[in-house]
Amino acid sequence: MRRRKFFSAATGTTAAIAVPFVGAPPQVGTSDVIRLRSGLDALMALDDTRGGHEGLEKAALAGAAEALDKQKKAATQRIRQRLFSVAADYTATAAWSALDARHMDRSYALLGKALYLAGMGQDPVVEFRVWNSYFMLARLRGEATEAIDSGLAAQSTTITKRDPFFASLAHARTAVGHAYSKDRQPAVRSLGYAWEALEKADKQEPRASWVAFYGPAELMAMTAIIRDRIGDSDVAEAASHKALGTIPKHFRRNRALATGRLALAQLHQHDIDQACATASRVFELMKGDLMPGRVRSLLGDYHRDLITLAPDAGIAREWGDRYRSEWRRA
């Protein structure tokens, strides 16, 4: 009887001890990862329309912080890894926003953190994304060699071996780098590789929202940049028209950039009146929002070339007045 009473008491004690764990916080799982990833999609939609700005950067950094906090409570190692990947993607989004706004030192620091987190998450797509942004950063800084090296680093990521879509983008970036270095043959060769790879890519395969901007229209816009930089401004103008005919309307920032590139191609052919009219459309495209730093910088390039090529033209002075007025307003 005493043994029965002892085991009965022990069982009751065990049950009593287990009760406090019933209300313990649930562990983080797949649903949390999915929710956080959907937030990324919303931020990229905002970037497509408005471009990089401080609010977007702050929201992305908040998402990264939440993902890193949740990985400490993950149910499995696999969930932890996926949360590191999400944090890397959010950090890369913040870096991109800073880059687009031309806060380049801040972007550089964030890209280093994003690359570390991508490694922790073992995510080759985010790794590719970081090298893609490193390329853009180097090009904006005028570091042509570093831009080409970043394009080559993007080409070496494992995702480019599995998906020709990403290989195409990497080759296109490298082609732009060569064009800015005035290396005609390497630029044309890399551009050819980009088009060949894009033709092989499965257009129906689901991919991360940050890369939705890329496709035939964007590659045509990049073709315009490359051709203009190597002296084929007439070819660049035709490519810009084709790009603007196919870039989706909601990619407002990208349409503004392509329009600015069209204006440059026209200017470099000394079609001053048409170039100024085209460049003025950039202001209309971004009307209602703060103009992203990259767009402002492109218009600055246009203004400098305009002053160089047609310093005394009346239309050039009129456009310069509007440029300064819009710059102060922004």
Secondary structure, DSSP 8 states (H G I E B T S, - for coil): -HHHHHHHHHHHHHHHHHGGGGGS---B-HHHHHHHHHHHHHHHHHHHHH-S-HHHHHHHHHHHHHHHHHHTTBSSHHHHHHHHHHHHHHHHHHHHHHHHTT-HHHHHHHHHHHHHHHHHHT-HHHHHHHHHHHHHHHHHTT-HHHHHHHHHHHHTSHHHHH-HHHHHHHHHHHHHHHHHTT-HHHHHHHHHHHHHHHHHS-TTS---GGGTT-SHHHHHHHHHHHHHHTT-HHHHHHHHHHHHHHS-TT-HHHHHHHHHHHHHHHHTTT-HHHHHHHHHHHHHHTTTS---HHHHHHHHHHHHHHHHH-TT-HHHHHHHHHHHHHHHH-
